[in-house]
Amino acid sequence: MTIGRLLVIVLIFVGLWQYFSTRTVMLGPGVMVEQAPQQTPVPDPQTFRFEDYLITPLANFSLEAKVLSREDYLLDRESDLAPTDLALGWQQMSNEVVLANIDIRQSGRWYHWRVDSFPISRQQIETQSANMHLVPGNEHLEAILDKVRPGQIIRLKGQLILAEADDGWRWQSSLTRDDTGGNACELIYLTALEIVAH
């Protein structure tokens, strides 16, 4: 077999893998997740070292949500900690009838949405969805995160955190679902992750 033919076969397999691993899962109409994310105080927050960073827990955090979009990062400073961002939706933003009327994308650690006409209010879109930077706490969680695809329902637990490096670099999570724009994303140290519906 020539090198050219082998290269074509490899490219076909890579293309097929990429298509099947990133295509959006359709679960049908209706609200898939009724409850908003849950956030509670950390009674006695203890800073700990994770890889080359100091992590300070700011709040305990859990949610079930529909994956609206996924973006993986390799080259930015933040990818050391959070290689994947998920745009997640709950309540009306977990309803595929609503989502069919909203164009959603991610880039540069931002989550963008656009509508021609609002299927629900702007406030519902902004408070029932968010871009979340995910820090897998171990290799097992990293392997599960690798399998997450748009359209699935996931359940996660962890902590909203402040991450600091020895050179003074800092990255801090939002602590509310009501903010928008810069610094509105959640930075989550994952302690549990499950794909609920796929």
Backbone as JSON Lines, residues from 0, in Angstrom:
{"i":0,"aa":"M","n":[0.85,-1.18,0.0],"ca":[0.0,0.0,0.0],"c":[0.9,1.25,0.0]}
{"i":1,"aa":"T","n":[0.58,2.17,-0.88],"ca":[1.39,3.39,-0.96],"c":[1.12,4.31,0.22]}
{"i":2,"aa":"I","n":[2.06,5.19,0.48],"ca":[1.91,6.16,1.57],"c":[0.71,7.07,1.31]}
{"i":3,"aa":"G","n":[0.51,7.45,0.05],"ca":[-0.61,8.31,-0.3],"c":[-1.95,7.66,0.0]}
{"i":4,"aa":"R","n":[-2.09,6.38,-0.34],"ca":[-3.34,5.67,-0.08],"c":[-3.57,5.5,1.43]}
{"i":5,"aa":"L","n":[-2.49,5.19,2.16],"ca":[-2.6,5.05,3.61],"c":[-3.02,6.38,4.24]}
{"i":6,"aa":"L","n":[-2.47,7.48,3.75],"ca":[-2.82,8.8,4.27],"c":[-4.29,9.1,4.03]}
{"i":7,"aa":"V","n":[-4.81,8.74,2.86],"ca":[-6.22,8.96,2.55],"c":[-7.1,8.16,3.51]}
{"i":8,"aa":"I","n":[-6.74,6.91,3.78],"ca":[-7.53,6.07,4.69],"c":[-7.52,6.67,6.1]}
{"i":9,"aa":"V","n":[-6.34,7.1,6.55],"ca":[-6.24,7.71,7.87],"c":[-7.11,8.96,7.95]}
{"i":10,"aa":"L","n":[-7.07,9.81,6.93],"ca":[-7.87,11.04,6.91],"c":[-9.37,10.73,6.92]}
{"i":11,"aa":"I","n":[-9.78,9.68,6.23],"ca":[-11.19,9.29,6.23],"c":[-11.61,8.87,7.63]}
{"i":12,"aa":"F","n":[-10.79,8.05,8.29],"ca":[-11.12,7.61,9.65],"c":[-11.16,8.78,10.63]}
{"i":13,"aa":"V","n":[-10.21,9.7,10.5],"ca":[-10.19,10.88,11.37],"c":[-11.44,11.72,11.14]}
{"i":14,"aa":"G","n":[-11.81,11.89,9.87],"ca":[-13.01,12.66,9.55],"c":[-14.27,12.02,10.1]}
{"i":15,"aa":"L","n":[-14.38,10.7,9.96],"ca":[-15.56,9.99,10.48],"c":[-15.62,10.08,12.0]}
{"i":16,"aa":"W","n":[-14.47,9.92,12.67],"ca":[-14.44,10.02,14.12],"c":[-14.86,11.41,14.57]}
{"i":17,"aa":"Q","n":[-14.34,12.44,13.88],"ca":[-14.67,13.81,14.25],"c":[-16.17,14.08,14.06]}
{"i":18,"aa":"Y","n":[-16.74,13.56,12.97],"ca":[-18.16,13.77,12.7],"c":[-19.02,13.12,13.78]}
{"i":19,"aa":"F","n":[-18.75,11.85,14.07],"ca":[-19.59,11.13,15.03],"c":[-19.37,11.59,16.47]}
{"i":20,"aa":"S","n":[-18.18,12.12,16.79],"ca":[-17.91,12.54,18.16],"c":[-18.38,13.96,18.44]}
{"i":21,"aa":"T","n":[-18.69,14.74,17.4],"ca":[-19.09,16.13,17.63],"c":[-20.5,16.46,17.15]}
{"i":22,"aa":"R","n":[-21.16,15.56,16.44],"ca":[-22.5,15.89,15.95],"c":[-23.46,16.05,17.12]}
{"i":23,"aa":"T","n":[-24.46,16.89,16.92],"ca":[-25.4,17.2,17.99],"c":[-26.4,16.07,18.19]}
{"i":24,"aa":"V","n":[-26.6,15.7,19.44],"ca":[-27.57,14.67,19.82],"c":[-28.95,15.34,19.91]}
{"i":25,"aa":"M","n":[-29.97,14.74,19.3],"ca":[-31.33,15.26,19.37],"c":[-32.15,14.37,20.29]}
{"i":26,"aa":"L","n":[-32.74,14.97,21.32],"ca":[-33.51,14.21,22.31],"c":[-35.01,14.49,22.22]}
{"i":27,"aa":"G","n":[-35.42,15.41,21.35],"ca":[-36.84,15.69,21.17],"c":[-37.29,16.94,21.91]}
{"i":28,"aa":"P","n":[-38.54,17.35,21.66],"ca":[-39.05,18.6,22.24],"c":[-39.35,18.49,23.73]}
{"i":29,"aa":"G","n":[-39.47,19.66,24.35],"ca":[-39.82,19.73,25.76],"c":[-38.64,20.11,26.64]}
{"i":30,"aa":"V","n":[-38.94,20.65,27.81],"ca":[-37.9,21.0,28.77],"c":[-37.28,19.72,29.32]}
{"i":31,"aa":"M","n":[-35.98,19.59,29.16],"ca":[-35.27,18.38,29.6],"c":[-34.72,18.5,31.01]}
{"i":32,"aa":"V","n":[-34.49,19.74,31.45],"ca":[-33.93,19.98,32.78],"c":[-34.77,21.06,33.45]}
{"i":33,"aa":"E","n":[-35.49,20.69,34.5],"ca":[-36.39,21.63,35.18],"c":[-35.67,22.55,36.16]}
{"i":34,"aa":"Q","n":[-34.61,22.05,36.79],"ca":[-34.01,22.77,37.92],"c":[-32.82,23.6,37.5]}
{"i":35,"aa":"A","n":[-32.69,24.78,38.09],"ca":[-31.52,25.63,37.87],"c":[-30.32,25.07,38.63]}
{"i":36,"aa":"P","n":[-29.11,25.49,38.29],"ca":[-27.93,25.05,39.04],"c":[-28.04,25.37,40.53]}
{"i":37,"aa":"Q","n":[-27.41,24.54,41.34],"ca":[-27.42,24.71,42.8],"c":[-26.04,25.17,43.26]}
{"i":38,"aa":"Q","n":[-26.03,26.22,44.07],"ca":[-24.78,26.77,44.58],"c":[-24.91,26.97,46.08]}
{"i":39,"aa":"T","n":[-23.94,26.47,46.83],"ca":[-23.96,26.62,48.29],"c":[-22.58,27.07,48.78]}
{"i":40,"aa":"P","n":[-22.53,27.71,49.93],"ca":[-21.24,28.17,50.46],"c":[-20.33,27.0,50.82]}
{"i":41,"aa":"V","n":[-19.03,27.24,50.75],"ca":[-18.04,26.3,51.26],"c":[-17.78,26.68,52.72]}
{"i":42,"aa":"P","n":[-18.11,25.82,53.67],"ca":[-18.02,26.2,55.08],"c":[-16.62,26.63,55.51]}
{"i":43,"aa":"D","n":[-15.61,25.91,55.1],"ca":[-14.24,26.2,55.52],"c":[-13.32,26.0,54.32]}
{"i":44,"aa":"P","n":[-13.3,26.98,53.39],"ca":[-12.54,26.78,52.15],"c":[-11.05,26.62,52.39]}
{"i":45,"aa":"Q","n":[-10.49,25.57,51.83],"ca":[-9.07,25.28,51.97],"c":[-8.4,25.36,50.6]}
{"i":46,"aa":"T","n":[-7.43,26.24,50.46],"ca":[-6.67,26.32,49.22],"c":[-5.82,25.07,49.06]}
{"i":47,"aa":"F","n":[-5.77,24.54,47.84],"ca":[-4.96,23.35,47.58],"c":[-4.22,23.51,46.26]}
{"i":48,"aa":"R","n":[-3.14,22.73,46.11],"ca":[-2.36,22.8,44.87],"c":[-2.88,21.74,43.91]}
{"i":49,"aa":"F","n":[-3.11,22.18,42.68],"ca":[-3.52,21.28,41.6],"c":[-2.62,21.57,40.41]}
{"i":50,"aa":"E","n":[-1.79,20.59,40.07],"ca":[-0.76,20.76,39.05],"c":[0.09,21.98,39.43]}
{"i":51,"aa":"D","n":[0.17,23.0,38.57],"ca":[1.03,24.15,38.87],"c":[0.25,25.34,39.42]}
{"i":52,"aa":"Y","n":[-0.94,25.1,39.95],"ca":[-1.81,26.2,40.37],"c":[-2.29,26.02,41.81]}
{"i":53,"aa":"L","n":[-2.58,27.14,42.46],"ca":[-3.25,27.12,43.74],"c":[-4.74,27.33,43.49]}
{"i":54,"aa":"I","n":[-5.56,26.43,44.02],"ca":[-7.0,26.45,43.81],"c":[-7.69,26.8,45.13]}
{"i":55,"aa":"T","n":[-8.52,27.84,45.09],"ca":[-9.31,28.21,46.26],"c":[-10.78,27.99,45.95]}
{"i":56,"aa":"P","n":[-11.47,27.09,46.63],"ca":[-12.9,26.9,46.41],"c":[-13.68,28.14,46.87]}
{"i":57,"aa":"L","n":[-14.6,28.61,46.02],"ca":[-15.42,29.78,46.35],"c":[-16.85,29.4,46.68]}
{"i":58,"aa":"A","n":[-17.34,28.29,46.11],"ca":[-18.7,27.81,46.37],"c":[-18.81,26.38,45.88]}
{"i":59,"aa":"N","n":[-19.64,25.59,46.55],"ca":[-20.0,24.27,46.02],"c":[-21.01,24.47,44.9]}
{"i":60,"aa":"F","n":[-20.94,23.63,43.87],"ca":[-21.75,23.86,42.68],"c":[-22.17,22.52,42.09]}
{"i":61,"aa":"S","n":[-23.44,22.42,41.69],"ca":[-23.92,21.22,41.0],"c":[-25.0,21.63,40.02]}
{"i":62,"aa":"L","n":[-25.13,20.88,38.95],"ca":[-26.21,21.12,38.01],"c":[-26.43,19.92,37.11]}
{"i":63,"aa":"E","n":[-27.63,19.89,36.56],"ca":[-27.95,19.04,35.43],"c":[-28.29,19.99,34.3]}
{"i":64,"aa":"A","n":[-27.81,19.72,33.09],"ca":[-28.0,20.68,32.01],"c":[-27.88,20.0,30.66]}
{"i":65,"aa":"K","n":[-28.43,20.69,29.65],"ca":[-28.27,20.26,28.26],"c":[-27.03,20.93,27.69]}
{"i":66,"aa":"V","n":[-26.23,20.16,26.98],"ca":[-25.03,20.71,26.35],"c":[-25.45,21.43,25.08]}
{"i":67,"aa":"L","n":[-25.26,22.74,25.05],"ca":[-25.64,23.54,23.89],"c":[-24.51,23.62,22.87]}
{"i":68,"aa":"S","n":[-23.29,23.6,23.36],"ca":[-22.13,23.7,22.48],"c":[-20.9,23.25,23.27]}
{"i":69,"aa":"R","n":[-19.87,22.88,22.53],"ca":[-18.61,22.44,23.15],"c":[-17.46,23.05,22.37]}
{"i":70,"aa":"E","n":[-16.45,23.52,23.09],"ca":[-15.25,24.04,22.44],"c":[-14.04,23.57,23.24]}
{"i":71,"aa":"D","n":[-13.06,22.99,22.54],"ca":[-11.83,22.53,23.17],"c":[-10.7,23.51,22.86]}
{"i":72,"aa":"Y","n":[-9.8,23.67,23.83],"ca":[-8.69,24.62,23.7],"c":[-7.38,23.92,24.0]}
{"i":73,"aa":"L","n":[-6.33,24.33,23.28],"ca":[-5.01,23.74,23.45],"c":[-3.92,24.78,23.68]}
{"i":74,"aa":"L","n":[-4.06,25.97,23.13],"ca":[-2.94,26.89,23.02],"c":[-2.98,28.06,23.99]}
{"i":75,"aa":"D","n":[-4.12,28.32,24.65],"ca":[-4.17,29.46,25.55],"c":[-3.68,29.06,26.95]}
{"i":76,"aa":"R","n":[-3.38,30.05,27.76],"ca":[-2.89,29.8,29.13],"c":[-3.92,28.98,29.91]}
{"i":77,"aa":"E","n":[-5.19,29.28,29.72],"ca":[-6.25,28.63,30.48],"c":[-6.38,27.14,30.18]}
{"i":78,"aa":"S","n":[-5.93,26.69,29.02],"ca":[-6.09,25.28,28.65],"c":[-5.27,24.35,29.53]}
{"i":79,"aa":"D","n":[-4.26,24.87,30.23],"ca":[-3.54,24.06,31.23],"c":[-4.5,23.5,32.26]}
{"i":80,"aa":"L","n":[-5.46,24.33,32.65],"ca":[-6.43,23.95,33.67],"c":[-7.72,23.42,33.07]}
{"i":81,"aa":"A","n":[-8.29,24.19,32.15],"ca":[-9.61,23.87,31.58],"c":[-9.48,23.67,30.08]}
{"i":82,"aa":"P","n":[-9.28,22.43,29.63],"ca":[-9.12,22.18,28.2],"c":[-10.43,22.29,27.42]}
{"i":83,"aa":"T","n":[-11.57,22.28,28.13],"ca":[-12.88,22.26,27.47],"c":[-13.82,23.27,28.12]}
{"i":84,"aa":"D","n":[-14.54,24.0,27.27],"ca":[-15.66,24.84,27.71],"c":[-16.94,24.2,27.19]}
{"i":85,"aa":"L","n":[-17.95,24.16,28.03],"ca":[-19.29,23.74,27.61],"c":[-20.25,24.89,27.81]}
{"i":86,"aa":"A","n":[-21.01,25.21,26.77],"ca":[-22.16,26.09,26.94],"c":[-23.32,25.19,27.35]}
{"i":87,"aa":"L","n":[-23.92,25.49,28.5],"ca":[-24.93,24.61,29.08],"c":[-26.24,25.37,29.27]}
{"i":88,"aa":"G","n":[-27.37,24.64,29.11],"ca":[-28.68,25.25,29.27],"c":[-29.59,24.42,30.16]}
{"i":89,"aa":"W","n":[-30.48,25.1,30.85],"ca":[-31.44,24.44,31.73],"c":[-32.78,25.16,31.57]}
{"i":90,"aa":"Q","n":[-33.83,24.57,32.14],"ca":[-35.19,25.11,32.04],"c":[-35.51,25.36,30.56]}
{"i":91,"aa":"Q","n":[-35.96,26.54,30.16],"ca":[-36.35,26.74,28.76],"c":[-35.18,26.55,27.79]}
{"i":92,"aa":"M","n":[-33.97,26.77,28.27],"ca":[-32.8,26.6,27.41],"c":[-32.36,25.14,27.32]}
{"i":93,"aa":"S","n":[-33.19,24.22,27.8],"ca":[-32.97,22.79,27.56],"c":[-34.05,22.23,26.65]}
{"i":94,"aa":"N","n":[-34.86,23.1,26.07],"ca":[-35.98,22.7,25.19],"c":[-35.54,22.87,23.74]}
{"i":95,"aa":"E","n":[-35.49,21.78,22.99],"ca":[-35.01,21.84,21.62],"c":[-35.91,22.67,20.71]}
{"i":96,"aa":"V","n":[-37.18,22.83,21.06],"ca":[-38.07,23.7,20.28],"c":[-37.58,25.14,20.39]}
{"i":97,"aa":"V","n":[-37.2,25.54,21.59],"ca":[-36.64,26.88,21.8],"c":[-35.27,27.0,21.13]}
{"i":98,"aa":"L","n":[-34.42,26.02,21.34],"ca":[-33.04,26.08,20.84],"c":[-32.97,26.1,19.33]}
{"i":99,"aa":"A","n":[-33.98,25.56,18.66],"ca":[-33.99,25.57,17.19],"c":[-34.03,26.99,16.64]}
{"i":100,"aa":"N","n":[-34.43,27.96,17.46],"ca":[-34.53,29.35,17.03],"c":[-33.38,30.22,17.53]}
{"i":101,"aa":"I","n":[-32.36,29.59,18.1],"ca":[-31.21,30.32,18.65],"c":[-29.93,29.77,18.04]}
{"i":102,"aa":"D","n":[-29.15,30.65,17.43],"ca":[-27.86,30.27,16.87],"c":[-26.82,30.4,17.98]}
{"i":103,"aa":"I","n":[-26.15,29.29,18.32],"ca":[-25.22,29.25,19.44],"c":[-23.85,28.84,18.95]}
{"i":104,"aa":"R","n":[-22.83,29.56,19.42],"ca":[-21.45,29.17,19.09],"c":[-20.52,29.63,20.21]}
{"i":105,"aa":"Q","n":[-19.31,29.11,20.21],"ca":[-18.29,29.47,21.18],"c":[-17.0,29.81,20.45]}
{"i":106,"aa":"S","n":[-16.26,30.76,21.01],"ca":[-14.91,31.06,20.52],"c":[-14.21,31.95,21.53]}
{"i":107,"aa":"G","n":[-12.9,31.79,21.63],"ca":[-12.11,32.64,22.51],"c":[-12.57,32.66,23.95]}
{"i":108,"aa":"R","n":[-13.08,31.51,24.42],"ca":[-13.59,31.35,25.8],"c":[-14.9,32.1,26.02]}
{"i":109,"aa":"W","n":[-15.56,32.5,24.95],"ca":[-16.86,33.18,25.03],"c":[-17.94,32.28,24.45]}
{"i":110,"aa":"Y","n":[-19.15,32.46,24.94],"ca":[-20.36,31.8,24.43],"c":[-21.21,32.9,23.79]}
{"i":111,"aa":"H","n":[-21.53,32.7,22.5],"ca":[-22.3,33.7,21.75],"c":[-23.63,33.1,21.31]}
{"i":112,"aa":"W","n":[-24.66,33.91,21.35],"ca":[-25.95,33.47,20.82],"c":[-26.55,34.6,19.98]}
{"i":113,"aa":"R","n":[-27.39,34.19,19.02],"ca":[-28.03,35.16,18.14],"c":[-29.41,34.64,17.77]}
{"i":114,"aa":"V","n":[-30.39,35.54,17.68],"ca":[-31.75,35.17,17.26],"c":[-32.24,36.15,16.21]}
{"i":115,"aa":"D","n":[-33.11,35.67,15.33],"ca":[-33.83,36.57,14.42],"c":[-35.05,37.15,15.12]}
{"i":116,"aa":"S","n":[-35.73,36.31,15.9],"ca":[-36.8,36.76,16.78],"c":[-36.74,35.91,18.04]}
{"i":117,"aa":"F","n":[-37.08,36.49,19.18],"ca":[-36.89,35.81,20.45],"c":[-37.95,34.73,20.67]}
{"i":118,"aa":"P","n":[-37.53,33.45,20.81],"ca":[-38.5,32.39,21.15],"c":[-38.88,32.44,22.63]}
{"i":119,"aa":"I","n":[-37.99,32.97,23.46],"ca":[-38.23,33.25,24.88],"c":[-37.58,34.61,25.14]}
{"i":120,"aa":"S","n":[-37.71,35.13,26.33],"ca":[-37.16,36.46,26.59],"c":[-35.63,36.45,26.62]}
{"i":121,"aa":"R","n":[-35.03,37.61,26.37],"ca":[-33.58,37.76,26.49],"c":[-33.11,37.34,27.89]}
{"i":122,"aa":"Q","n":[-33.86,37.76,28.91],"ca":[-33.47,37.43,30.28],"c":[-33.43,35.92,30.5]}
{"i":123,"aa":"Q","n":[-34.42,35.19,29.94],"ca":[-34.41,33.73,30.09],"c":[-33.2,33.12,29.39]}
{"i":124,"aa":"I","n":[-32.87,33.59,28.2],"ca":[-31.69,33.08,27.5],"c":[-30.44,33.32,28.34]}
{"i":125,"aa":"E","n":[-30.32,34.52,28.89],"ca":[-29.1,34.9,29.61],"c":[-28.99,34.24,30.98]}
{"i":126,"aa":"T","n":[-30.11,33.96,31.64],"ca":[-30.04,33.4,33.0],"c":[-30.28,31.9,33.05]}
{"i":127,"aa":"Q","n":[-30.68,31.3,31.92],"ca":[-30.91,29.86,31.88],"c":[-29.88,29.15,31.0]}
{"i":128,"aa":"S","n":[-28.77,29.83,30.77],"ca":[-27.65,29.22,30.04],"c":[-26.37,29.93,30.46]}
{"i":129,"aa":"A","n":[-25.25,29.25,30.28],"ca":[-23.96,29.85,30.65],"c":[-22.83,29.08,30.0]}
{"i":130,"aa":"N","n":[-21.72,29.78,29.84],"ca":[-20.49,29.15,29.38],"c":[-19.69,28.73,30.62]}
{"i":131,"aa":"M","n":[-19.26,27.47,30.65],"ca":[-18.58,26.97,31.84],"c":[-17.24,26.37,31.46]}
{"i":132,"aa":"H","n":[-16.19,26.87,32.12],"ca":[-14.83,26.36,31.95],"c":[-14.64,25.19,32.92]}
{"i":133,"aa":"L","n":[-14.3,24.03,32.4],"ca":[-14.28,22.82,33.24],"c":[-12.86,22.33,33.49]}
{"i":134,"aa":"V","n":[-12.55,22.16,34.77],"ca":[-11.24,21.67,35.21],"c":[-11.44,20.25,35.73]}
{"i":135,"aa":"P","n":[-11.12,19.21,34.94],"ca":[-11.3,17.84,35.43],"c":[-10.32,17.55,36.56]}
{"i":136,"aa":"G","n":[-10.85,17.08,37.68],"ca":[-10.02,16.84,38.86],"c":[-9.14,15.62,38.77]}
{"i":137,"aa":"N","n":[-9.41,14.73,37.8],"ca":[-8.57,13.53,37.64],"c":[-8.74,12.98,36.22]}
{"i":138,"aa":"E","n":[-7.98,11.95,35.89],"ca":[-7.99,11.39,34.53],"c":[-9.33,10.74,34.2]}
{"i":139,"aa":"H","n":[-9.99,10.16,35.19],"ca":[-11.3,9.54,34.95],"c":[-12.31,10.59,34.49]}
{"i":140,"aa":"L","n":[-12.35,11.73,35.17],"ca":[-13.26,12.8,34.78],"c":[-12.89,13.37,33.42]}
{"i":141,"aa":"E","n":[-11.6,13.45,33.15],"ca":[-11.14,13.93,31.85],"c":[-11.63,13.01,30.73]}
{"i":142,"aa":"A","n":[-11.61,11.7,30.97],"ca":[-12.07,10.74,29.97],"c":[-13.57,10.88,29.73]}
{"i":143,"aa":"I","n":[-14.35,11.1,30.78],"ca":[-15.79,11.31,30.6],"c":[-16.04,12.6,29.83]}
{"i":144,"aa":"L","n":[-15.33,13.66,30.21],"ca":[-15.49,14.95,29.52],"c":[-15.2,14.82,28.03]}
{"i":145,"aa":"D","n":[-14.24,14.01,27.67],"ca":[-13.9,13.8,26.25],"c":[-15.08,13.22,25.47]}
{"i":146,"aa":"K","n":[-16.01,12.53,26.14],"ca":[-17.13,11.88,25.48],"c":[-18.38,12.77,25.38]}
{"i":147,"aa":"V","n":[-18.35,13.92,26.03],"ca":[-19.54,14.79,26.05],"c":[-19.73,15.45,24.69]}
{"i":148,"aa":"R","n":[-20.99,15.4,24.2],"ca":[-21.32,15.96,22.89],"c":[-22.49,16.93,23.02]}
{"i":149,"aa":"P","n":[-22.57,17.91,22.12],"ca":[-23.72,18.82,22.11],"c":[-25.03,18.04,22.01]}
{"i":150,"aa":"G","n":[-26.02,18.49,22.78],"ca":[-27.34,17.86,22.78],"c":[-27.56,16.91,23.93]}
{"i":151,"aa":"Q","n":[-26.48,16.38,24.5],"ca":[-26.61,15.46,25.62],"c":[-27.06,16.2,26.89]}
{"i":152,"aa":"I","n":[-27.58,15.42,27.84],"ca":[-27.85,15.93,29.18],"c":[-26.74,15.41,30.08]}
{"i":153,"aa":"I","n":[-26.1,16.32,30.81],"ca":[-25.04,15.91,31.74],"c":[-25.39,16.36,33.16]}
{"i":154,"aa":"R","n":[-24.75,15.71,34.11],"ca":[-24.88,16.09,35.51],"c":[-23.46,16.24,36.06]}
{"i":155,"aa":"L","n":[-23.2,17.35,36.73],"ca":[-21.87,17.55,37.28],"c":[-21.93,18.1,38.69]}
{"i":156,"aa":"K","n":[-20.85,17.85,39.42],"ca":[-20.66,18.43,40.75],"c":[-19.22,18.92,40.84]}
{"i":157,"aa":"G","n":[-19.03,19.93,41.66],"ca":[-17.7,20.45,41.84],"c":[-17.73,21.72,42.65]}
{"i":158,"aa":"Q","n":[-16.74,22.57,42.39],"ca":[-16.62,23.82,43.11],"c":[-16.29,24.95,42.14]}
{"i":159,"aa":"L","n":[-16.92,26.08,42.34],"ca":[-16.51,27.29,41.65],"c":[-15.23,27.77,42.33]}
{"i":160,"aa":"I","n":[-14.24,28.15,41.52],"ca":[-12.9,28.33,42.1],"c":[-12.23,29.63,41.67]}
{"i":161,"aa":"L","n":[-11.21,29.97,42.43],"ca":[-10.2,30.94,42.04],"c":[-8.92,30.14,41.82]}
{"i":162,"aa":"A","n":[-8.32,30.3,40.63],"ca":[-7.05,29.63,40.32],"c":[-5.96,30.69,40.24]}
{"i":163,"aa":"E","n":[-4.81,30.42,40.87],"ca":[-3.69,31.36,40.88],"c":[-2.4,30.63,40.57]}
{"i":164,"aa":"A","n":[-1.54,31.31,39.81],"ca":[-0.23,30.75,39.48],"c":[0.85,31.54,40.21]}
{"i":165,"aa":"D","n":[2.04,30.95,40.29],"ca":[3.15,31.57,41.02],"c":[3.6,32.88,40.38]}
{"i":166,"aa":"D","n":[3.32,33.05,39.07],"ca":[3.75,34.29,38.39],"c":[2.72,35.42,38.51]}
{"i":167,"aa":"G","n":[1.68,35.21,39.32],"ca":[0.68,36.27,39.54],"c":[-0.57,36.14,38.7]}
{"i":168,"aa":"W","n":[-0.59,35.19,37.76],"ca":[-1.78,34.98,36.92],"c":[-2.94,34.48,37.77]}
{"i":169,"aa":"R","n":[-4.15,35.01,37.51],"ca":[-5.34,34.63,38.27],"c":[-6.5,34.4,37.32]}
{"i":170,"aa":"W","n":[-7.38,33.46,37.69],"ca":[-8.6,33.18,36.92],"c":[-9.68,32.86,37.94]}
{"i":171,"aa":"Q","n":[-10.74,33.68,37.96],"ca":[-11.76,33.53,38.99],"c":[-13.13,33.29,38.37]}
{"i":172,"aa":"S","n":[-13.87,32.4,38.98],"ca":[-15.22,32.07,38.53],"c":[-16.21,33.17,38.86]}
{"i":173,"aa":"S","n":[-17.22,33.29,38.01],"ca":[-18.42,34.04,38.38],"c":[-19.13,33.28,39.51]}
{"i":174,"aa":"L","n":[-19.85,34.02,40.32],"ca":[-20.6,33.39,41.41],"c":[-22.1,33.62,41.28]}
{"i":175,"aa":"T","n":[-22.56,34.0,40.09],"ca":[-23.99,34.2,39.86],"c":[-24.34,33.79,38.44]}
{"i":176,"aa":"R","n":[-25.58,33.41,38.21],"ca":[-26.04,33.07,36.86],"c":[-26.67,34.27,36.18]}
{"i":177,"aa":"D","n":[-26.7,35.42,36.86],"ca":[-27.4,36.59,36.31],"c":[-26.49,37.54,35.56]}
{"i":178,"aa":"D","n":[-25.17,37.32,35.6],"ca":[-24.27,38.24,34.93],"c":[-24.05,37.85,33.47]}
{"i":179,"aa":"T","n":[-23.58,38.81,32.68],"ca":[-23.29,38.57,31.27],"c":[-21.99,39.29,30.92]}
{"i":180,"aa":"G","n":[-21.42,38.93,29.76],"ca":[-20.21,39.6,29.3],"c":[-18.96,39.05,29.95]}
{"i":181,"aa":"G","n":[-17.91,39.87,29.97],"ca":[-16.62,39.46,30.52],"c":[-16.73,39.04,31.98]}
{"i":182,"aa":"N","n":[-16.02,37.99,32.34],"ca":[-15.96,37.45,33.7],"c":[-17.29,36.86,34.18]}
{"i":183,"aa":"A","n":[-18.2,36.56,33.26],"ca":[-19.5,36.0,33.65],"c":[-19.52,34.47,33.61]}
{"i":184,"aa":"C","n":[-18.43,33.86,33.17],"ca":[-18.4,32.4,33.05],"c":[-18.06,31.75,34.38]}
{"i":185,"aa":"E","n":[-18.51,30.51,34.51],"ca":[-18.18,29.71,35.68],"c":[-16.89,28.94,35.43]}
{"i":186,"aa":"L","n":[-16.0,28.95,36.4],"ca":[-14.78,28.14,36.38],"c":[-14.97,27.06,37.42]}
{"i":187,"aa":"I","n":[-15.1,25.8,36.96],"ca":[-15.53,24.71,37.83],"c":[-14.45,23.64,37.95]}
{"i":188,"aa":"Y","n":[-14.05,23.39,39.19],"ca":[-13.19,22.23,39.48],"c":[-14.13,21.04,39.65]}
{"i":189,"aa":"L","n":[-14.07,20.1,38.68],"ca":[-15.0,18.97,38.66],"c":[-14.61,17.89,39.66]}
{"i":190,"aa":"T","n":[-15.6,17.43,40.43],"ca":[-15.4,16.26,41.29],"c":[-16.29,15.09,40.86]}
{"i":191,"aa":"A","n":[-17.29,15.36,40.01],"ca":[-18.16,14.3,39.48],"c":[-18.74,14.77,38.15]}
{"i":192,"aa":"L","n":[-18.85,13.86,37.21],"ca":[-19.43,14.16,35.9],"c":[-20.08,12.9,35.36]}
{"i":193,"aa":"E","n":[-21.3,13.07,34.84],"ca":[-22.07,11.93,34.32],"c":[-22.86,12.38,33.09]}
{"i":194,"aa":"I","n":[-22.84,11.55,32.07],"ca":[-23.7,11.78,30.9],"c":[-25.01,11.07,31.19]}
{"i":195,"aa":"V","n":[-26.08,11.84,31.34],"ca":[-27.37,11.31,31.78],"c":[-28.19,10.81,30.6]}
{"i":196,"aa":"A","n":[-28.22,11.58,29.52],"ca":[-28.99,11.21,28.32],"c":[-28.15,11.51,27.1]}
{"i":197,"aa":"H","n":[-28.05,10.5,26.23],"ca":[-27.22,10.66,25.03],"c":[-27.8,9.87,23.87]}
